[in-house]
Amino acid sequence: MNFQFTAEQELLRKSMREFAETQIAPLVEEMERTDKMPLDLVKKMANQGYYGVTIPQAYGGSNLGHVARLITLEEVGRISAAVSMSLQCLQFGGGCLNNSGNEAQKQKYIPDFIRGKNNAAAAITEATGGSDPSATATEAIEHDDYYLLNGRKVFITNSDIADMAIVLAKTKDEPKKEFSTFIVDKSMAGFRAGRVENKIGFKGCGTGELIFDNCKVPKENLLGKPGQGLAIALKGISEYGRVGIIGVALGIMQASYEAALKFSRERVIYGKPISNLPAVYYRIAEIYADIEASRLLAYRAVWLLDQGKNADVEIAAAKFFVTEAALRCTRKAMDIHGGYGCVKEYAVERYCRDAQLLIPADGTNDIQRTVVGRTLTASKK
Ligand SMILES: Cc1cc2nc3c(=O)[nH]c(=O)nc-3n(C[C@H](O)[C@H](O)[C@H](O)COP(=O)(O)OP(=O)(O)OC[C@H]3O[C@@H](n4cnc5c(N)ncnc54)[C@H](O)[C@@H]3O)c2cc1C
């Protein structure tokens, strides 16, 4: 067994950390206040090649793989969960196109996406319930050389900055429903962003509606074949969405750990730093153990992806474990801060608000347990 990152991955981590600390950290306060993503930052991340980490070089990516992607998200998430969330979703769009697009679609969309000219969103969830994509009501009616798309998606990350979206829609109704995925871009009339939610966290990363109102989507923008929509969406959600959330969670945990450690060494009561109190160092030990366990689960799951293996179960298990560990760690970090943990001057309250959003995103943790539990009990192994 080899638990070491490669020299290339270490280099990537170092450069990501530097980028996050110098380019993102100074913007966090403003993002918390305005709840807006600075578009200059989105461009800068594109210029650094962060969108194309898993994309082949033929389309302008760096093809470093899923482990490398997780490293980028963890390092960005350590400074800003909101930026990491936005980045993971941008990577999701490109990843889905790369997984399921045909050559013409890849040539048309991916290079611009990697250059930051085509901000992507993944539009699956509807008000009918994110846990049940088979209840998708957005319809795509087939015409001669186009589909007419009508419907409304909710809770879509990057809805406010998206130039394009991968959209799940119903292409056949009862008695045998069929779903397909489409690439919809802003050049198509009838595609627009709607309301943006006022969330408790991820301030700066928009989550809101995408609306399709008699939107004409050329047939060449069908992703995969008609009827493959659910399979395409679920593959994207697992390999890019859930892994993305795991990356954001790891970043939040590391930030909580560092904040807890620093505060415990600096805060003096009874004439000594509180790091001398067992109640404090036990919590720090628990945070540390949660991070280590989370990293092992998470990096093994993405390592499997890099080996070309299916890792749906490992990813789902990591998603519920890591995100719940993140929530535990942020709470413990807040507790260590005493009253200061509830004061905005200390970032731990932000980590805690952000961590809660990880639980429903990209499939609630009940759904992750369902994926894992059903697969394990169905298997004869
Ligand atoms: C920050 C954030 C970002 C998001 N980004 C995107 C995005 O970019 N694109 C996108 O398409 N969606 C996105 N979502 C939506 C997200 O995927 C959904 O919120 C999620 O799938 C849950 O759907 P819901 O909110 O409608 O809850 P519901 O599906 O209504 O679930 C409600 C409750 O019922 C439980 N439940 C439902 N079904 C089962 C079951 N079978 N077994 C056990 N319990 C069950 C759930 O666990 C939950 O507790 C985002 C959500 C958040 C919070």
PDBQT file of the ligand as one rigid body, heavy atoms in Angstrom, charges set to zero:
ROOT
HETATM    1  C1  LIG A 401     -25.945  24.019  -1.221  1.00  0.00    +0.000 C 
HETATM    2  C2  LIG A 401     -26.701  23.182  -2.187  1.00  0.00    +0.000 A 
HETATM    3  C3  LIG A 401     -26.283  23.101  -3.495  1.00  0.00    +0.000 A 
HETATM    4  C4  LIG A 401     -26.993  22.328  -4.421  1.00  0.00    +0.000 A 
HETATM    5  N1  LIG A 401     -26.575  22.314  -5.739  1.00  0.00    +0.000 NA
HETATM    6  C5  LIG A 401     -27.313  21.631  -6.660  1.00  0.00    +0.000 A 
HETATM    7  C6  LIG A 401     -26.951  21.657  -8.044  1.00  0.00    +0.000 A 
HETATM    8  O1  LIG A 401     -25.958  22.280  -8.430  1.00  0.00    +0.000 OA
HETATM    9  N2  LIG A 401     -27.717  20.991  -8.912  1.00  0.00    +0.000 N 
HETATM   10  C7  LIG A 401     -28.824  20.287  -8.540  1.00  0.00    +0.000 A 
HETATM   11  O2  LIG A 401     -29.468  19.726  -9.400  1.00  0.00    +0.000 OA
HETATM   12  N3  LIG A 401     -29.200  20.259  -7.228  1.00  0.00    +0.000 NA
HETATM   13  C8  LIG A 401     -28.473  20.903  -6.288  1.00  0.00    +0.000 A 
HETATM   14  N4  LIG A 401     -28.844  20.892  -4.960  1.00  0.00    +0.000 N 
HETATM   15  C9  LIG A 401     -30.059  20.205  -4.579  1.00  0.00    +0.000 C 
HETATM   16  C10 LIG A 401     -29.823  18.941  -3.792  1.00  0.00    +0.000 C 
HETATM   17  O3  LIG A 401     -29.308  17.939  -4.624  1.00  0.00    +0.000 OA
HETATM   18  C11 LIG A 401     -31.148  18.577  -3.143  1.00  0.00    +0.000 C 
HETATM   19  O4  LIG A 401     -31.416  19.537  -2.136  1.00  0.00    +0.000 OA
HETATM   20  C12 LIG A 401     -31.156  17.190  -2.574  1.00  0.00    +0.000 C 
HETATM   21  O5  LIG A 401     -31.092  16.237  -3.587  1.00  0.00    +0.000 OA
HETATM   22  C13 LIG A 401     -32.390  16.954  -1.709  1.00  0.00    +0.000 C 
HETATM   23  O6  LIG A 401     -33.535  17.304  -2.380  1.00  0.00    +0.000 OA
HETATM   24  P1  LIG A 401     -34.658  18.160  -1.630  1.00  0.00    +0.000 P 
HETATM   25  O7  LIG A 401     -33.994  19.327  -1.040  1.00  0.00    +0.000 OA
HETATM   26  O8  LIG A 401     -35.770  18.371  -2.575  1.00  0.00    +0.000 OA
HETATM   27  O9  LIG A 401     -35.105  17.204  -0.425  1.00  0.00    +0.000 OA
HETATM   28  P2  LIG A 401     -36.158  16.001  -0.492  1.00  0.00    +0.000 P 
HETATM   29  O10 LIG A 401     -35.812  15.103  -1.625  1.00  0.00    +0.000 OA
HETATM   30  O11 LIG A 401     -37.520  16.588  -0.471  1.00  0.00    +0.000 OA
HETATM   31  O12 LIG A 401     -35.878  15.252   0.874  1.00  0.00    +0.000 OA
HETATM   32  C14 LIG A 401     -36.450  15.687   2.117  1.00  0.00    +0.000 C 
HETATM   33  C15 LIG A 401     -36.060  14.725   3.219  1.00  0.00    +0.000 C 
HETATM   34  O13 LIG A 401     -36.534  13.386   2.936  1.00  0.00    +0.000 OA
HETATM   35  C16 LIG A 401     -35.441  12.471   2.989  1.00  0.00    +0.000 C 
HETATM   36  N5  LIG A 401     -35.608  11.435   1.963  1.00  0.00    +0.000 N 
HETATM   37  C17 LIG A 401     -36.009  11.600   0.688  1.00  0.00    +0.000 A 
HETATM   38  N6  LIG A 401     -36.006  10.421   0.039  1.00  0.00    +0.000 NA
HETATM   39  C18 LIG A 401     -35.563   9.487   0.912  1.00  0.00    +0.000 A 
HETATM   40  C19 LIG A 401     -35.343   8.079   0.851  1.00  0.00    +0.000 A 
HETATM   41  N7  LIG A 401     -35.555   7.400  -0.284  1.00  0.00    +0.000 N 
HETATM   42  N8  LIG A 401     -34.898   7.455   1.956  1.00  0.00    +0.000 NA
HETATM   43  C20 LIG A 401     -34.685   8.142   3.114  1.00  0.00    +0.000 A 
HETATM   44  N9  LIG A 401     -34.895   9.473   3.234  1.00  0.00    +0.000 NA
HETATM   45  C21 LIG A 401     -35.324  10.141   2.158  1.00  0.00    +0.000 A 
HETATM   46  C22 LIG A 401     -34.208  13.316   2.681  1.00  0.00    +0.000 C 
HETATM   47  O14 LIG A 401     -33.021  12.706   3.139  1.00  0.00    +0.000 OA
HETATM   48  C23 LIG A 401     -34.544  14.605   3.406  1.00  0.00    +0.000 C 
HETATM   49  O15 LIG A 401     -34.245  14.450   4.769  1.00  0.00    +0.000 OA
HETATM   50  C24 LIG A 401     -28.146  21.625  -4.014  1.00  0.00    +0.000 A 
HETATM   51  C25 LIG A 401     -28.560  21.697  -2.679  1.00  0.00    +0.000 A 
HETATM   52  C26 LIG A 401     -27.863  22.468  -1.769  1.00  0.00    +0.000 A 
HETATM   53  C27 LIG A 401     -28.337  22.540  -0.352  1.00  0.00    +0.000 C 
ENDROOT
TORSDOF 0
